[in-house]
Amino acid sequence: MGWKRLTLSNAAETYPDSGRHFIILAARPYGLLKPTALGKIPGRFLLHQEALPHLPVPPLQQTLDRYLQMLQPIISEEELNHTQELVAEFRKPGGVGERLQKGLERRAKKTENWLSDWWLKTAYLEYRLPVVVHSSPGVVLPKQDFLDRQGQLRFAAKLIEGILDFKTMIDNETLPVEYMGGKPLCMNQYYQILSSCRIPGPKRDSIVNYAKGKKQSRHITVVHNFQFFELDVYNSDGSPLTTDQLFIQLEKIWNTSLQTNKEPIGILTTNHRNSWAKAYNNLLKDKTNKESVRTIEKSICTVCLDAPMPRVSEDIYKSRVAAQMLHGGGSRWNSGNRWFDKTLQFIIAEDGSCGLVYEHAPSEGPPIVALLDHIVEYTKKPELVRSPMIPLPMPKKLRFNITPEIKNDIEKAKQNLNIMVEDLDVKVMVFHQFGKTFPKSEKISPDAFIQLALQLAYYRMYGHACATYESASLRMFRLGRTDTIRSTSVDSLKFVQSMDNPDKSDQEKADLLRRATQAHREYTDMAIRGNAIDRHLLGLKLQAIEDLVSMPELFMDTAYAVAMHFNLSTSQVPAKTDCVMCFGPVVPDGYGVCYNPMDEHINFAISAFNSCAETNAARMAHYLEKALLDMRILLQSTPKSKL
C-alpha cells in the first residue's frame, strides 16, 4: 500500500503546522506509529472517531505554575516578579481565573472538542496576512531525472495516479488507522485534504469540502502557463484513468496552453486576505469567472506544470526550489501558476524540480506527509497494464473575463507578491555528518537533540534565549489539532550557558545536555496528553472575550507578549522520502526552521526575512551545523552519566 511504519523510538516526531503554527506528531517513548488495515466496513471511520477520548481542560493551577516556569529563561527577574503578582490575582479562589476555567469546562462538556473550532478560526481563518509564505508550507522533493516536457508529463501522470490510489483508501474508509504508543489517533484530517478549498472573506475565511455527498469531485485542476484546465480523472465506469491516459490528456493541455502572455489570474490568491476577498467578490460577478472559480474549488487537487526554474549553481539549487514551492519565484516566474487557496497543489517543473505547497486550515502536516510518501512510492512502481486507447474528451479550459478592475487587482497582487518574494530568505542545508542514528546511540531523542542544537545556535548568535515553538499533536483526542512544546526551558538555558564556559568541565556540560534533552522529552509527553499550557491559556483568553468580561491583566502583560513572540518557530517532519518541508518565520525578526532527520543525515530548511537586519538564514545554518558537531564531540568525549 506504500504505507509508512514509523518507529518513533523515544523521539518526538514533529510535523509543521503552518507558517504560523507547527504541528508535531509526537510519540510516546518507544511508541510505534503503525497502520492497521481493517478492510472496508461502512461507517468504520465514524465508529473509530466516536471511540476517541475528548480533549481535556487542564487544571488551572497546574497551567499557571507551568506558565511562570516557562517564562523564567526568556524574561527579566523584574518582569517575572510583576507577572507573579498578576498570576496570584488571576488564581484567587472565586476570582476571574476560576470563572473562566468553569466556562471552559462547560464548553468541553457540550462540544466534541472545546478547542478545534476556536483554533481553526484564530490560527487560520481569521488570520489576515497572505497564506503565501506566512501560513502555507512547501515541500521540496528529490530532483527527478527528467529534463524535458515528455519526462515532466509522464511523471505528472504517474503522480496523479498515485493521488487517486490514495483517494480510493479515503473514499472506501480503508485508510489504515495510525497508533501512537498503542493509542489510536484521530484520522479526521485525512478526510479534509482532498476536494477542499479555502474561500476568502472580508473578516474571516471559510473552507469548502466536496469530498462527500452525491456530487463528489471527479476532476483535478491542471495549470500551465497561468492557464487553468479541468481534467476529469475517472472513466465513465468510475475507474481512475491510467498513467497512459493521463499522459495523453496532459499533452493535450500542454499543446493548447503554449501562449505565455496570459493574465496570471492565480496571483490574486497571494494577496492579503481582505484585499483578496474584495477582488474575489468582484471576480465572481461575471458568470464565466464564477463557473471557472467553482471548478477550481471543487477539484480534487491542483497540479502545476511549471516552467523551468532559473539555472543556479548546485549549492543553492535546493534553496531555490524551496522558494519556488513556497511562492513560485515571483510574478515573472511561476507564482501565477498556482491557486494558493487550494488545499493541495503539486508542483512539477520542466527541469525536474518538484514538490508541493498546501493551504493549512483543513489539516496538519502528517496526512500531507503520509500522502506524499504513498505517492512517491507509487511513482516508482512499474506500469502493470497498457490501457486500451479509448478516445477521451478534450480537457476543458477554464475561461476568465478580465475587466479593467480585475486587471488592476492582478497588478496590485503582483507588486505585493514580488515584495514578499524579495523579502524571503530561505536556506536548505543537508547536514551530512550524522543523522538520527547518533543521538539514538546515546539514548537521546533525536528531536530533543536537534531542538537543543537550535537553542545553542541561537544563544551563540544573540547572547540570550528566545520563545521557541514546536508543535505537539493532539490527535490522541477526537478532532485534535495541536499544542505547543516550549523548547526553551530552565534546563536548556543552563546547558547553552555552560557550553562555552571554560570554568565548566566537559562532564558537567554533558550532564546538563542530557538533563535538558530529558526535560524536552517530558514536556513533549505532557503536551501530547493535552496538558501543555499554550492552548489552555488561549482558551481562557477566548472565554473572556466570549463572556464579554474585561480582558484579564495576565493577557495584557508584557511577559505574555514576549512568550507569544516566537523568534524560533520550529518543526520536525519525518518522512520516508528524502524531502524537506519549509515555511516562513512567524514574526518579522524570527526564523522558521523545519527538519527531516534521516538515519545518516538531516535535511534542514531555514527561513528569515531580508527586511530584518538581525536575522540571516545562512548564518543560522552555519551556527546550527557547529552546534550539532560540538554537541556530538561533547557526548563522545564524556562517559554516559548516571542521570
N, C-alpha and C positions, 0 to 999 in steps of 0.2 A: 504493500500500500504506500510505500515511501514515507511511513510514519516514523517519527523520531522516538527513540527511547533514550532519554537523557539521564545519565547517572549524575545526580546533583551532589553526591557525597555530602560534605558538610559545607558546601559553598552556597552563598546566597546568589541565585542566578537572576540577573536583572534584565529587564527589557525597557526600552524607552516608552514613555508615555507620549509626550509630545514635546515640541519646542518649549513648552511651558512647564509641564509636569511630567515626571517619568515614572515608569512602572517597573516593578521588579517581580518576577515570579520567583519568590524566594523559597528555598526548600528548607525543610527541617534537616537537622543533621542526619546524614545517611538516608535521607528520603529518596524516593525514586519517582520521577515523573513518568508514569507508564500508561500507555494506552490499553484499553480493554475493549475489544470489538465484541459487540453483543448481537450482531445481526439486526435485521430490520424488525423492529417492534413498533407498531404505530403508537405515537404518543410517548415513546420512550424518553424523549428529551424532557417532556413536561414532568414525567414521573421522577426523573433524575433531579430536576430543578427543585421540585417540591420537597425532596428529601434533604436538601441542604439546610444547614442552620442559618438563622438570621444574624446579621451583623450586630454585635453587642455595643452598648453605650458604655465606655469605660468609666470606672468610679471617678468622681470629680476630684477628690483629694489626691488620688494617685497621679492624675494628669497634671495637677498644679505643682506637686512636688517635682515631677519629672521635667516640667517646663522650666522651673528655676535651675535645675541641674543642667539642662541643655543650654541655658544662657551663659553659664559660668565662663566657658572658653571664648565667647565672642563679644562680651560687653565689659565695660569697666566696673570696678568694685562699687563706685558711686552710683552708677546706673542700676546695678544689681540691687543695691540697698533700697533704692526708690521702688523698683519693681516688687521687691519682697513686701513692702508696705501695701502696694496695690493688690497683691495676691492675698495678703492677710484680710484685707477688706472684702475681697470677692468671695472668699471661702467661709465667711462668718455663718454660723448656724442661722437659718431663716433668711439669709441675705440673698442678693441678686444671683449669685452663682448657683445656689441650691434651686432657686425658682426656675432658672434656665435649664438646669440639669433635669428637673422634673418634666419640663416641656419636651425636652429631647427624648426622655424615656417614654412619654405618652406617644410621641411621634413614632418611635420604634415599634410600639405595640400595634399601631394601626397601619403600618406600611410594610411592604416586602423588604425594603432596605431603607433605613432612615436617611442614608447619605446619598444614594445614587442619583436621585433627581436633582438635588441641590448641587451636587458635584458636576453633573453634566451641564447645568446652567452656568455656574460660576466659573468653572475651569475652561469651558469651551464655548457654549452658545452665546453667552453674554460678553465674551472676550472680543474686543473690537479691533485689535491690531490685525493686519493681514494674516491669513493662515500660512502663507508662504514665509519661510524662514522662522517665524515666531511660533508656529504651532505644529505644522506638518513635518514629520520626519522623513528622511530619504534613506534608501538602502543602496549601497554600491555592491553589485555582484561582480564575480570574477570576469575579466575581459573574455569575450567569446572569440573564437579564432576565424570568424568570417571577416571579409574586408570589402564586401560588395553588397549590392541590393539583393541578389539571389540568396546569399547567406543570411542576410538580415530577415528577409521574409520567411525563409524556411525555419529559422529559429523562432520567429514570432508565431508561426503557425503551430509549432510544437508546444510553445509556451501556452498558447490559448487552449490547446487540447488538454494540457496539464491542469489548467484552471478549471475546465469543465469536469475533469475527472474528480477533482476535489469537491466541486459543487454538487456532484452526484451524492457524495457521502453526506453533505449537509442536507440536501433535499430528502434523502432516504432515512435521515436520522441514524445513520450507521457510523457516524463520526466517533472514533474511539474516545471514551471519557478519560481525561487526564487525572492523575492522582499525585498528591504531594504528601510524602510521609504517611502513606496509607489512607489519606483522606481524599475523597473525590472533590474535584474542583468545578466551579460554575462554568458551564460551556456556552452561556448565553451570547457572548461576544462573537463566537463563530457564526451565529445566525444573523449578525448585523453587518458583516463586512461586504457581502456581495449584494448587488442590486440596490445599493443605498447611495444617498447623496445629501449634502448639506445645502440648505436654501438660505440665502441672506435675508435678514430682516432689519428694520430700522434701529431696533434696540436689542433684539435677540434673534439669533438664527434658529432654524429648526432642521430636523432630519426627516427625510422620507425614505421608506423602505418598501421595495416592490418584490421582495423575495417570497412573500406568501400570498395566499388568495388566488382567485381564479385567473387574474391577469398577470401571471408570472412572467418575468423578463425572459425573452428568448434571444436577445441580441446584445452585442457589445458595441462600444463606440471605438472607431479607429480614427486617429488624427495623423495627417501627413501634410506638410507644407501649410499648416494653420487651417486645413480643411477637414471638416468632420464628416464621418460616414457611419451609417447604421449597418452593421454586419450581423445578419441572422446566423446564429451558430448551431442551429438544430435543423435536421431534416424534417419533412412533413410527418414522418412516423415517430418523431420525438427523439431519435438517436442523434448524438452530437456529431458535428462534421468532423471528418478525419483530417490529419495533417495535410494530406494531398489536396483535399477540397478547400481547406482554409488557405493554403498557399495560393491556389488559383484565384480565390476571392481577394486576397491581399494584393495580388498582382494587378487585378482589375482596379482596385482602389488606387494603387500607386500610379498606374497609367492614366487615370482620369484626374490626377491632382498634381500635375507637373508644374503648373504656374506657381511662381514664388512671390507674386506681388499681392497676395490676398490679405485682407484686413485680419489681424490676429485677434479674433473675437474672444478667444480664451483668455487673453491677457486681462480682461475685465475682472476675472476671478482672483487676481493677485492683489486687488486694491484693499484699502481699509474697509472694514465690513459695512460701515454706514454708507460710504460712497458707493460701494458695490450694490448695496440694497436699493439705492436710488436708481442707479444705472440699470439694475435688473428689472425693476418695475417699468422703466422706460423702454427697455428692450422688448419686454413681453406685451407691449401694447399692440405690436404687429403680430397677426395671426401666424404667419410663416415662421417668424422668430420663435414664437411661443411653442409651436409644434417641434421645432428643432431642439430647443432647450429641454423640453419634456422628454424627448427621445434620449438625450444625453443623461438626464437624471434617472431615467428608468433602466438604463443599460446595466448589464451585469458588472462591468468594469470598463476601463478605458485602456486602450493600447496606443502608445505614442510612438510613431515611426519617425525618429529624429534624423535631422541632417547630421553629418559627421561633426564632431567637436573640432575646434581649432587645434591644430597639431601642437603638442607640447613635449618637453623632454620627459623621459621615463620617471625621474624622481618626483615630478609634480603631477604626473598623469592621474593618479588615484584621487588626489585632492581636487583636481578639476572635474573629475567625474562626480565627486560628492556634490560639488556646486551645481552641476547640471541636474542632478537628482533633486536637489533642494529647490532650485529656482529656474533652471533651464538656461542660465547663462545670460539672460537679458533679452530685450525686445528684438535685437538683431540676430539672435541665435534661436533657441528653442522654447523660450518662455511662452510664446503664443501657441505652441503645440501641446497645450495642456487644458484641462478643466479642473482647476485646483479644488473645487468643491466636491469632486467625485471621491468616494472613499478610497478606491484603489486605482492607481494609474501605473501601468507597467511601461517602462521606457526602454526602447531598443534603438540604438543609433547605428548608422551605416558602417561605422568604423569598429564595431564590436563592443563598444561600451554599453552597458545596460544596468538596469536596476529598477527601483520603483519609488514612488512617493505616495504617502497615504494621508488622508484627512482624518484627524484624530478623534473627533467626537464620538463615533459609534463604538470604538473599540480600543483596547490597549495593544501593546506590541505582540504578545505571544501568539494570537491567532494569525497575525500577519507573517510572523517568522515560520510558524508551522506550515502555512500555505506555501510560503516561499521554498522551504526545504522540500516539500512534496513536489512542487513544480520542477525544481532543479533536478531532482532525482528522475522525474518523469521525462525531462528533455534528453536524458542520457539513454533512455530505452531505445532499442532498435524498433523500426516500424514493423508491425506484425502483418498488417494487411494492406494490399494495394486496393484502394477503393474504386468501385466502378464509377466511371466519369459521367454521372447524370448531369446534364447542364443545370447550372444553378443560376438563380436570378441575379441581376446586377446589384451589388450593394448600393443602398440609397444614399446619395449625397445630401447632407443637411444644408439647407439654404438659409441665408441671413440677409435681410434687407437693412442696409446700413444707412441710417438717416444722418444728416449733419450733426445732430445732437449725440448720436451713438459714436460717430467718428471722433467727436470731441472727448467723450468719455474714454475711448480707447487711447487717445493721445495722452490724456492725464494719467491713466493707469500705466502706460509705458514709462512716462517720466518718473513716477513714484517707484515703479519696479526697478528701473535702472539705478536709482539712488540706493535701493536695498541691496542690489547685486554688487555695486561698488563697495558697499559698507561691510559685506560679509567676508570674514577672513576664515578660511577653512583649511585645515591641515590633516591629511590622513597619514598616520605613521604605522608602519608594520614593525613591531618590536620583535626582533629575531632571536635575541639572546636566550630567552626561555619562555615557556607558556605556563599553563595551569599545573602541569606536572610537578614543577619545582615547589610551589607553596604546599601542594598536597603531600609531597615527600617530607615536608617539615610539619605535617599535621595542622596546616593553617588553611582556612577557607581562602581560595583564590580571590574571591570578590573582596573580602576584608583586606587582603594583602594589597590589591590594586587600589582600593579606596585609601589605604594609609599612604601609599606612594603618592597619590594625588594630594593628600594633606601635607606631606613633606615637601613636595614640589612647590605648592602654593606658599607654604611658610618660608621657604628659602627665597622665593621671589619677592614676597611682600613684608616679611617680618612679623606677620600676625596670622591668626586663623580666621576663617570666614564661615558664614552659614552655608552648609552643604546639603544638597537634596539628592536622595537616591530613593526610588520608589519601591514600596512593598506591595505585592499583590494581595488583595483581599478576596481572591477567588475561592477561598475555602467557604465563603459565605455567599448566599444567594444574591445575585446581581452585584457581587463585589467588584469594586474598581480598584483604587489604590490608596495607600497611606505613605507617609514619608519616613525613610530611615535617615536619621540625623547622623551623618558620618563624622562630624566634628564633635568630639566628646572631651571630657576632662582627661581621659586616658590617652586620646590621640594627641592632644596638646602636649602632655608630659613627654610623650615619645618624640615628637618633632622638635621640641625644645632641647631634648637631650642629644639628639643625633649629631649636632656639630659642636657639642660642648666638650672641650678637652678634659674637663675635670671628671667626666663620667667614663667608667670603664666600658669596654665592649659588652661585657656580660650584663651590666646594668641596662645598657641600651637595648640589648636583645630581649631582656626580660620585659622592658617597657613596651617593646614592639609586640611581643606575644600577648601581653595583657590588653593592649589596645585592639588587637585583632579579635580577641575573645569578647571584649566589650561590644564590638561591632556585630559579632555573631549573635550576642544576646539581644541587642536592640532589634536585629532582623527578626529573630524568633518572636519577640514581643509584638512587633508590627504585624506580621502575617496572621497573628492570632487576634487582631483587632484591638490591640492595647497600646498603640502608639498615640502620640499627643496631637499631631497636626490637624487631622480631620475632626477630632473631638473639639478642639479649640474653635475651628471653623464653624462647626455645628452650633456651639454655644453663641458665637457671634451672629450667625444667621437666625438663630432662635430669637435673639434680642431684636433683630430687625422685624421678624415676623410678629413678635408680640407688641411691636410699636413702643418698646421701652427705650429710654435713652441709652446710648451705647456705653457699656461699662468702660471705665477708665483703663482697665487692663489692656483693652484693644486699641486705645488711643496713645498708648505709651511708646516712647522711642524704642525701647527694647523689643517690643513686638514687631515694629517696622524693620529693625535690624535682623531679627530672627527670620523674617519672611523675605529678606533681600538675598536671594541665593546667588552669590558670586560663583559658586561651583554648582552646576546642575549636571548631574552625572547619571549614567545608566549602563548596566551590563546587558548585552543582548547575545545570549549564547545561541549559536546556530550550528547545524552540521555543515552547512555551506560556508566556505571561506569568505564571508562577506563582512561588511561593517555598516552599521546604521549611523546616521548623523542627524544633528538638529542644531538649531541656533541657540545662543545664550538666552536666558530668561530675563536678564537685567542688562542695562546698557554697558555696565562695567564688569560683566561676568564672562564666564566660559561655559560652553556646552561640551561635555566630554562623554563619548559613547565608546564602549569597547566590547569586543568579542574575543574571549580568551580561548584559543585553540590549545591543543596539547603542548606543542613546542614553540608557539609564537602567539603574540597578542595583536589584534587589529585595533587601532585607536582612531577615532575621528574627533578632532578638537576644533571648536569654533569660537570666534570672538568677533567684536565689531571694530573695524578700522577707525571709526569715529572716536573710539576711546583710546587715548594716548597710553594709558597704563597697561592695556591688555594686548597680547600678541600670541597667536596660536602656535607659531613655530617655536617661540621662546618657551612656552608652556610644554611643548612636546620635548624639547631639549632637557628641561628640568625634570620632567616626568621619567624620561629614559634614565637619567642619572640617579634619580631616587630609587627606581626599581633595581638598578645594578648595585647601589650602595646597600640596600636592604638585603639583597642576596648575599653579598660579601659578609655583612654583619652576622647573618644567621649561620653561614658556613664556617665562620671563624670562632663560633661560640658553641659549647655543648648545650643541648636542649635542657632548659632548667626544669625545676620541679613544679612549675606553675600548673 
